[in-house]
Amino acid sequence: MTGSAQSVVVALSPRLGAVLPAAAARLLRDGVPVHADVDVPAELAQLCGAHPVGDAVAGLLLTLDPSAGAAVRWVATGATVLTTPEPAGAALLDAVAVMDRLRSPGGCPWDAEQTHRSLMPYLIEETYELYEALEDSDTEALREELGDVLLQVLFHARVAQETPGGFDIDAVATGLVAKLVSRHPHVFEGSEQVRTASEQEIRWDELKRTEKRRQSSVDGVALGQPAVALAAKLVSRATKAALPVDLLPGAELTGPDSDTGTSLFARAATAKLAGEDPEAALRRVARRFADDVRAAEGSARVAGLDTERLTARQWREHWPD
């Protein structure tokens, strides 16, 4: 063989361990000597059947960094460099490893003390911060907040892993994959045809109802969600099951005679039936109000007023048009 064929540097993936690129298989089959650079952990080198590189410059050299250590010498003498390709999502392995470190002995005391219940407020908080990033079309904040929500998934999976009879993050991922495949038979099995998004939405609900063995059209609705969103979801589920609109709470009321809860439910139902998102609509108004309050306070502050002691007249004078 030529010099370049006799010496090959294989850049291993720190995430994938003893996984080698397919191009290295022929060399192993031909009995080419396998060496490990100094940056390769001893356990990993042993799994690959590699020996310390020493002064060797021929054969197959495993390394984590082809720009350092003995790999530099090999590359300088004409060695071919093979990289180990990582599949999409490989960085998630780093996130799992970090969570493992945080919860393990010698990790973070605060992280180690957390339970499913103690983490609940953070799940809600992070979810709303993600929602806000989406509302603002803030790409950078979206990336960060998605990571924070992912942290909650990793955290709860790790806590469950440490609980007798629990599960780990792989079980979470396996369950998700199984669900997505079973809910998309037109994609993965080709056993039926779905031509539009609305058809898929109907089919998803049918498959979900069968899978969950639900007795009611409103089974499975998360009752802990915000009230307006809850009302909208219940209306959506019930009306899909052909519930007459006149049976919705507040449907018979046309004036201010209903209690607050019934009135709010009726307005949320009306919006949902009109194809609107009442939760998003209410949030837009609330956020616009918050912006107006800040603008009025800013204007008053510029005028030299104490914003903690504004009178009604001063509020009106500085309120944005």
C-alpha positions as CSV (number, residue, x, y, z in Angstrom):
1,M,0.0,0.0,0.0
2,T,1.1,3.6,-0.4
3,G,2.1,5.8,2.5
4,S,-1.2,7.5,2.7
5,A,-3.1,4.2,2.7
6,Q,-0.9,2.7,5.4
7,S,-1.6,5.5,7.8
8,V,-5.1,6.7,8.6
9,V,-6.2,9.0,11.4
10,V,-9.7,8.4,12.6
11,A,-11.3,11.4,14.5
12,L,-13.7,9.8,16.9
13,S,-16.8,11.5,18.2
14,P,-16.6,12.2,21.9
15,R,-20.4,11.8,21.9
16,L,-20.5,8.4,20.1
17,G,-17.7,6.6,21.9
18,A,-16.4,3.6,20.1
19,V,-18.3,4.2,16.9
20,L,-16.0,4.2,13.9
21,P,-16.7,5.5,10.4
22,A,-17.6,2.8,7.9
23,A,-14.5,3.7,5.8
24,A,-12.3,2.3,8.6
25,A,-13.9,-1.1,8.5
26,R,-11.7,-2.4,5.6
27,L,-8.6,-1.5,7.4
28,L,-9.7,-3.3,10.5
29,R,-10.7,-6.3,8.4
30,D,-7.2,-6.3,6.8
31,G,-5.6,-6.4,10.3
32,V,-4.1,-2.9,10.2
33,P,-2.5,-2.1,13.6
34,V,-4.8,0.2,15.7
35,H,-3.2,2.9,17.9
36,A,-4.8,5.4,20.3
37,D,-3.6,8.9,20.7
38,V,-3.1,10.3,24.2
39,D,-6.4,12.1,24.2
40,V,-8.4,8.9,23.8
41,P,-9.7,7.6,27.2
42,A,-8.1,4.2,28.1
43,E,-11.6,2.5,28.3
44,L,-12.5,3.7,24.9
45,A,-9.1,2.6,23.5
46,Q,-9.7,-0.8,25.0
47,L,-13.1,-1.1,23.4
48,C,-11.6,-0.4,20.0
49,G,-8.7,-2.8,20.6
50,A,-6.2,0.0,20.3
51,H,-2.7,0.3,21.8
52,P,-0.7,3.4,22.8
53,V,0.6,5.1,19.7
54,G,4.2,5.6,20.9
55,D,6.4,6.5,17.9
56,A,4.3,4.6,15.3
57,V,3.3,6.5,12.2
58,A,1.6,3.7,10.3
59,G,-1.7,1.8,10.7
60,L,-4.9,3.4,12.1
61,L,-4.7,6.1,14.7
62,L,-7.7,6.9,16.9
63,T,-7.9,10.5,18.2
64,L,-10.4,12.9,19.5
65,D,-8.6,15.9,17.9
66,P,-6.7,15.4,14.6
67,S,-5.0,18.8,15.1
68,A,-3.3,17.8,18.3
69,G,-1.0,15.1,19.8
70,A,0.5,12.3,17.6
71,A,-2.2,13.0,15.0
72,V,-0.3,16.1,13.9
73,R,2.7,13.9,13.2
74,W,0.7,11.4,11.3
75,V,-1.1,14.0,9.2
76,A,2.3,15.7,8.4
77,T,3.5,12.3,7.0
78,G,0.5,12.0,4.6
79,A,-2.0,10.2,6.7
80,T,-5.6,10.2,5.5
81,V,-8.1,11.7,8.0
82,L,-11.5,10.1,8.5
83,T,-14.1,11.8,10.6
84,T,-16.9,10.0,12.5
85,P,-20.2,11.5,11.2
86,E,-22.7,12.4,13.9
87,P,-26.4,12.1,13.2
88,A,-28.8,15.0,13.7
89,G,-29.6,15.4,17.3
90,A,-26.2,14.0,18.6
91,A,-25.7,17.1,20.7
92,L,-28.7,16.0,22.8
93,L,-26.3,13.3,24.2
94,D,-24.3,16.1,25.7
95,A,-27.4,17.5,27.4
96,V,-28.2,14.1,28.9
97,A,-24.6,13.7,30.1
98,V,-24.6,17.2,31.8
99,M,-27.9,16.3,33.6
100,D,-26.3,13.0,34.7
101,R,-23.3,14.9,36.1
102,L,-25.5,17.4,37.9
103,R,-27.6,14.8,39.6
104,S,-24.7,12.4,40.4
105,P,-22.6,12.4,43.6
106,G,-20.2,15.4,43.4
107,G,-22.6,17.3,41.2
108,C,-24.8,20.3,42.1
109,P,-26.5,20.1,45.6
110,W,-29.5,22.1,44.4
111,D,-30.1,19.9,41.3
112,A,-29.7,16.8,43.5
113,E,-32.4,17.9,45.9
114,Q,-35.1,18.6,43.3
115,T,-38.2,16.5,42.9
116,H,-41.0,16.3,40.3
117,R,-43.1,18.5,42.6
118,S,-40.4,21.1,43.3
119,L,-39.7,21.5,39.6
120,M,-43.4,22.1,38.7
121,P,-43.3,25.9,38.9
122,Y,-40.2,26.1,36.7
123,L,-42.0,24.0,34.0
124,I,-44.8,26.5,33.9
125,E,-42.4,29.5,34.0
126,E,-40.2,28.2,31.2
127,T,-43.2,27.3,29.0
128,Y,-44.6,30.8,29.3
129,E,-41.1,32.4,28.5
130,L,-41.0,30.2,25.4
131,Y,-44.6,31.3,24.5
132,E,-43.5,34.9,24.9
133,A,-40.5,34.4,22.6
134,L,-42.8,33.0,20.0
135,E,-45.2,35.9,20.3
136,D,-42.3,38.3,19.9
137,S,-40.8,36.4,16.9
138,D,-37.5,36.6,18.8
139,T,-35.3,33.9,17.2
140,E,-32.5,34.1,19.7
141,A,-34.8,34.0,22.7
142,L,-36.7,31.2,21.0
143,R,-33.5,29.1,20.8
144,E,-32.7,29.8,24.4
145,E,-36.2,29.2,25.8
146,L,-36.5,25.9,23.8
147,G,-33.3,24.8,25.6
148,D,-34.9,25.8,29.0
149,V,-38.0,23.7,28.2
150,L,-35.7,20.8,27.1
151,L,-34.0,21.1,30.5
152,Q,-37.3,20.5,32.2
153,V,-37.8,17.3,30.1
154,L,-34.3,16.1,30.9
155,F,-34.7,17.0,34.6
156,H,-38.0,15.1,35.1
157,A,-36.7,12.1,33.2
158,R,-33.6,12.0,35.4
159,V,-35.7,12.2,38.6
160,A,-37.9,9.4,37.2
161,Q,-34.9,7.3,36.5
162,E,-33.9,7.5,40.1
163,T,-37.4,6.5,41.3
164,P,-38.3,2.8,41.9
165,G,-40.4,1.6,38.9
166,G,-39.5,4.8,37.0
167,F,-38.2,5.4,33.5
168,D,-35.3,7.2,31.8
169,I,-34.9,9.7,28.9
170,D,-34.6,6.8,26.4
171,A,-38.0,5.5,27.5
172,V,-39.4,9.1,26.9
173,A,-37.9,9.2,23.4
174,T,-39.0,5.7,22.6
175,G,-42.6,6.5,23.6
176,L,-42.6,9.7,21.6
177,V,-41.4,7.9,18.5
178,A,-44.0,5.1,18.8
179,K,-46.7,7.7,19.2
180,L,-45.7,9.8,16.2
181,V,-45.4,6.7,14.0
182,S,-48.8,5.3,15.2
183,R,-50.5,8.6,14.7
184,H,-49.2,9.0,11.1
185,P,-50.0,5.7,9.4
186,H,-50.3,7.5,6.1
187,V,-46.6,8.5,6.4
188,F,-45.0,5.4,7.9
189,E,-47.2,2.6,6.7
190,G,-48.8,3.9,3.6
191,S,-52.0,2.2,4.7
192,E,-54.2,5.2,4.1
193,Q,-54.3,8.6,2.5
194,V,-54.4,12.0,4.2
195,R,-54.5,14.8,1.8
196,T,-55.0,17.9,4.0
197,A,-54.0,19.2,7.4
198,S,-57.6,19.3,8.5
199,E,-58.0,15.6,7.5
200,Q,-54.9,14.8,9.6
201,E,-56.2,16.7,12.6
202,I,-59.4,14.6,12.5
203,R,-57.5,11.4,12.0
204,W,-55.1,12.2,14.8
205,D,-58.1,12.7,17.2
206,E,-59.6,9.4,16.1
207,L,-56.4,7.4,16.6
208,K,-55.7,9.1,19.9
209,R,-59.2,8.3,21.2
210,T,-58.8,4.7,20.2
211,E,-55.3,4.5,21.6
212,K,-56.2,6.1,25.0
213,R,-59.6,4.2,25.2
214,R,-61.2,7.4,26.2
215,Q,-64.9,7.4,27.1
216,S,-65.6,11.1,26.7
217,S,-64.7,13.7,24.1
218,V,-63.2,15.9,26.8
219,D,-61.1,13.2,28.4
220,G,-57.4,14.1,28.4
221,V,-57.9,17.9,28.4
222,A,-55.4,19.3,30.8
223,L,-57.5,20.9,33.5
224,G,-54.6,22.8,34.9
225,Q,-54.1,25.1,32.0
226,P,-55.2,28.8,32.1
227,A,-58.9,29.2,32.3
228,V,-59.5,30.9,28.9
229,A,-57.3,28.3,27.2
230,L,-59.1,25.5,29.1
231,A,-62.5,26.9,28.0
232,A,-61.4,27.1,24.4
233,K,-60.0,23.5,24.4
234,L,-63.2,22.1,26.0
235,V,-65.3,23.9,23.4
236,S,-63.1,22.6,20.6
237,R,-63.3,19.0,21.8
238,A,-67.1,19.0,22.5
239,T,-68.1,20.7,19.3
240,K,-65.9,18.3,17.3
241,A,-68.1,15.6,18.8
242,A,-71.2,17.5,17.4
243,L,-72.3,19.1,20.7
244,P,-74.9,21.7,19.8
245,V,-73.6,25.2,20.4
246,D,-76.7,26.2,22.3
247,L,-75.6,23.8,25.1
248,L,-72.4,25.8,25.8
249,P,-72.4,27.7,29.1
250,G,-73.7,31.3,28.6
251,A,-75.0,30.6,25.1
252,E,-78.5,31.7,26.1
253,L,-77.3,35.0,27.6
254,T,-77.2,38.2,25.6
255,G,-76.7,40.8,28.3
256,P,-74.9,41.4,31.5
257,D,-77.1,39.0,33.5
258,S,-74.6,36.1,33.7
259,D,-71.9,35.7,36.3
260,T,-68.3,36.6,35.4
261,G,-67.2,33.0,34.9
262,T,-70.1,32.2,32.6
263,S,-69.6,35.4,30.6
264,L,-65.9,34.7,30.1
265,F,-66.6,31.1,29.1
266,A,-69.2,32.4,26.6
267,R,-66.8,34.9,25.1
268,A,-64.0,32.3,24.9
269,A,-66.4,29.9,23.2
270,T,-67.6,32.5,20.7
271,A,-64.0,33.3,19.8
272,K,-63.0,29.7,19.4
273,L,-66.0,28.9,17.2
274,A,-65.0,31.9,15.0
275,G,-61.6,30.3,14.5
276,E,-59.8,32.6,16.8
277,D,-57.5,31.8,19.8
278,P,-59.0,33.6,22.8
279,E,-56.0,33.0,24.9
280,A,-53.7,34.7,22.4
281,A,-56.3,37.5,21.9
282,L,-56.5,38.2,25.6
283,R,-52.7,38.1,25.9
284,R,-52.3,40.6,23.1
285,V,-54.6,43.0,24.9
286,A,-52.8,42.4,28.2
287,R,-49.4,42.9,26.7
288,R,-50.6,46.1,25.0
289,F,-51.9,47.4,28.3
290,A,-48.5,46.6,30.0
291,D,-46.8,48.6,27.2
292,D,-49.1,51.5,27.7
293,V,-48.5,51.6,31.4
294,R,-44.7,51.6,30.9
295,A,-45.0,54.3,28.2
296,A,-47.1,56.5,30.5
297,E,-44.6,56.0,33.4
298,G,-41.7,56.8,31.1
299,S,-43.4,60.0,29.9
300,A,-44.1,61.0,33.5
301,R,-40.6,60.3,34.5
302,V,-39.2,62.5,31.7
303,A,-41.5,65.2,33.0
304,G,-39.8,64.9,36.4
305,L,-42.7,63.2,38.2
306,D,-42.5,60.5,40.8
307,T,-44.0,57.5,39.0
308,E,-44.9,55.9,42.3
309,R,-47.2,58.8,43.2
310,L,-49.0,59.7,40.0
311,T,-52.5,61.1,40.3
312,A,-55.4,60.1,38.1
313,R,-55.0,63.4,36.2
314,Q,-51.3,62.8,35.6
315,W,-51.9,59.2,34.5
316,R,-54.4,60.5,31.9
317,E,-52.0,63.3,30.8
318,H,-49.2,60.9,30.0
319,W,-51.3,58.0,28.8
320,P,-50.4,57.2,25.1
321,D,-53.0,58.1,22.5
